[in-house]
Amino acid sequence: MPNEFNRQVIEEFRSNVGQVGGYFEGARLLLLTTTGARTGTRHTTPVGYLPDGGGRVLVIGSAGGAPKHPDWFRNLLVHPQVTVETGVFTYEARAVVLAGEERDRVFARAVEAEPGWAEYQAKTDRVIPVVALHEIPSDGPPNVAASSMGEYLKVVHDAFRRELALIRKEFADAGPGTTALGAQLRVNCLTFCQGLHNHHTGEDVAMFPALAGRHPELAPVIDRLSREHEQIAALTEELKTVIDTADPESEGGITLVHKEVERLTDALEAHLTYEEEQLIPILDAPA
């Protein structure tokens, strides 16, 4: 895409904590910064991605079906360490180009979720590459697009809200009678559940005890939030079970999964809203 187009998307992405309109509205988008293969100059490109669980995300070098690989792909072949911006977090990652059966399986999953990938492949003789981005663990605190703990809590919560809204939309768009519960949608749901579990675990072992020590008056609030964590964990486990056992070809199977997603949505939205109302004023209060 033209550099001016990319520049506008990048500015909007960074200004709105990962939310953009126009061409990429409603898409899963990240900013990928690579090092130029020949120049050594850093280049940032908006790229659609697929959740993959296991601490990695996937990007596809379609270039709209162009005859040549995109520049960012050629760059990471030479310099595989890249920078990823999700809108909330910025981290370093190691890029691994998938090959053989793994590449084909992942690309087929992408096509199942979005047939446009197959159209791009049909337009070109090259094999469109699939790249896994593995986060490189850091010893320091996470690089978060927030200036305070309260803002951090809100942007993380909003990221969960956006992802769950995307999953719900994917169900609605697929509709009954189709292979709606496809492989990528399963991965999206399970990746969301794991991310939510990790976030709540971090709150339970770090943030809540710290707040309880400084603010004993918050004990009833923290007790309620901790109980809600257990309830939401139970809902995510029920969703995982249904995803694993539901018949993806049947209307009943997709309806059952959709029902569990809606149950989780209702419980999670109430929980997030209550937590923000109770904790953000405390987290952002002057020391």
N, C-alpha and C positions, 0 to 999 in steps of 0.2 A: 504494500500500500504506500501511497505517497508519504514522504517525510512530514509534510505539513499536517496530513491527517493523523499520523502517529503522534505528532507533537501535541495536537489538541486533545487526543484521547489520554495521553500520559498526564497532561496537566489536569484534566477533569478527574481522572482516576486518583491522583494524589491529593487533589483538593477535597474530594468527597469520600475518602476512606474506601476506595475500591468501587464505588458506584459510578456508572457512566450511562449515558443515553445513546441515542442514535444507533449506529450499526451494531454496537456491542451490547445494547440494552437487554437485560435479562440473561446475559451469557455468563458463564464462568470465565473470568478473565484474570490474568496476572501480568505483571510487567517483568520481562526477562532481560537482564543486562548481561551482555557477552563482551568479550575482548576481541577486537578485530584480528583476524587471522594474519593479515599482512601489516597493519598499521599499529596494532597494540592499543588502539583507541577504544574506549568503552562506548557501547551502543545499547540503547534501551528500546525494546519493541513490545507492544501489547500482543499477547498471545492467548488464545483460548486454551483451556486445559481440561483434563479429565481427572477426577479424584481416583485414587488407586489404593488407598489404605497403605498400611505398612510403612508409613513415613516417606512416601514418595507421591509425586503427581506426574501426569503424562502430558506431553505436548507433541503436536503433530506438525511436521514441516510441509504443509500442503502447498503454500504459496498460491492458493487458488487454482491449483492444477497447472501452474506454469512449468515450462520445460526444465528450469533450473531450480535447485534447492534454494530456500531463502538464505539471506546473508547470515542470520543468526545461527542457522544450523551449520553452515560452513565455519563460522567462528568457533563454535563449541567443539568441533572436531579437533581443532588445534589447541584450544584453551577450554578444557572441560569444566573448570570451576566457573560458576555463574552466580549472579545475584538474582534472587526472586523477591518480588514485592507482591503481597496478597491484598494490599489495601490496609490490613491491620498489622501484619508482621513483615519485616524484611529480614532475609537470611541468605547465607551462602549455601550453595548446593553443588553437587557433583552430577554432571550430565552423563548419562549412559545411553548409548544408542542401542535400541533393542534389535535383535536379529532373529532370523529363522522363524521357528514355530511360535516363539513368544511374541515377536512383532506381528505376525499374521493374526494371532488370537486377539491381541489387544486392538489391532486395527479393525477386525471384524466386530468387536464389542463397540468400538466408536461408531462404526457404520450403523449398527443396530440402534444406537441412541440418536444418531444424526445422519440420515442417508446422504447428506451433502458431501461427506467425506468420500463416498464411493464415486460421486460425480467428479470430484477433483481427480481421483485416481484414474478415472476413465479418460480424462483429458490429456494425460501425460504418459510418456513411455518410462519415465523413472519410477522406481518404487518409492512411494512417499514414506519418509522416515518417521518413526515413532521414538521419542526420547523420554526416558525416565529421569526426573530430577529428584535426587536424594538429598535431603537436608543434611548439612554438615553440622554436627553438634557443636555448640559454643559454650565456653566456660563462663561467659558473662551473662548478664540479664538479657532477656529478649529485646530486640529492637522493635518497639511498638510505636505506631502512629498515634500517640496520645501524650499530652503534656501533664497529666495528673492520673492518680489511681482511679478517681471517679470516671474520668474520660476513658481510661483503659477498659474499665468494666463495661461501659456503654458500647464502645466500638466492638468489643468481643461479642457482646450479646447481640448487637445488630448483625454481625457476620453470621451468627447462628440463625437468626431470623431470616436473613436473605437465603441462606442455603436451604433451610426447611421450606421456604416459599417456592424455591426452584424445584425441589423434589415434588411438592404438591402439584405444581404446574405440569411437571412431566407426567404424572399420573393422569391429570385431567386431559392433557393433549393426546395421550395415547388412547384413552377411552376403553370401555369394555369391548371384548371380542377381538382384541389385537394382542400381540405378544408384548403387552405393556410391562410386565415384570421381567424385563430383559436383564442381561448380565450387567450392563453398565448401571442401570437403575438400582439393582441390588447393591452394587459397589457404592453408589452414591449414598444410599440409606445407611449401610453399615459403616462407611467412613464417617458420616455425620454422627452416628451413635458413638463411635469411638472417640471422636473429638470432643463431644459433649461429656463423655465419661472422664476424659483427661482433665477438662476444665473444672468439673465439679470436684474431682479428686484433689486438684491443686488448691481449690478453695477450702476443702475440708481439712487438709493437712497444714496449710500455711496461712491463708488470709483470715479464716474464721478464728483460729486460736489467737492470732495476733490482735484482732479486733476485740475479742473477748477479754484479753488481758488489759487492754487500754480503756475499754468501755464496758464495764460490768453491766451497765443498764441495757446493753444490747442482748443480754442472754436470751430473752424470749424470742427475739428476732432470729438470732443465730440457731436456736433450737428448731424453729419453724423451717428455716431454710435447709437445715440438715435433714429434717424429715422429708422435705420435698425432694431433696437429692435422692433419697432412697426410693421415693415413689416414682420419680422420673427414671431412675435406673431400672426399676421393675418394668416400666412401660417400654423402655428400649429393649430389654431382654425379650419381652413378649413380641415386639416388632421383629427382632432378629429371628425368633422361632417361626413366626408366620412367614417371613421371607424365605426361610430355609425349607418350609414344608408346603407352601401354597403352590398350586398348579398354575404356572405362568400363562398357560393357554386358555384357562377357563375364566369366565366372567366372575364366578364366585371367588376364585383365588385372588384376582386383582381387587375385587371389592373388599375382601377381608383385609388385605394389606393396606388399602386406602383408609379403611376404618381405623386401623391401628395408628397410621400416620396422623390422622385427625385427632385421635385421643392424645397422642404425644404433643401435637401442636397446641391444643387447648391447655394442657397442664404446663407446658414449658412457657408459653406466653404469660400465663398468670404468675408463674414463678419469677421470670425475668423482670416483669414489671414491678412486682413487690420488692425484689432485691434492689432494684435501682432506686425506688422510692425511699427505702429504708437506709441504704448504705452509701449512696453517692454523696448526700450532704455530709455524712461523717467523714468519708474518705477525702473530700475536697475542702473540709473545714480548715481554717488557718491553724497552724501548729500552736 
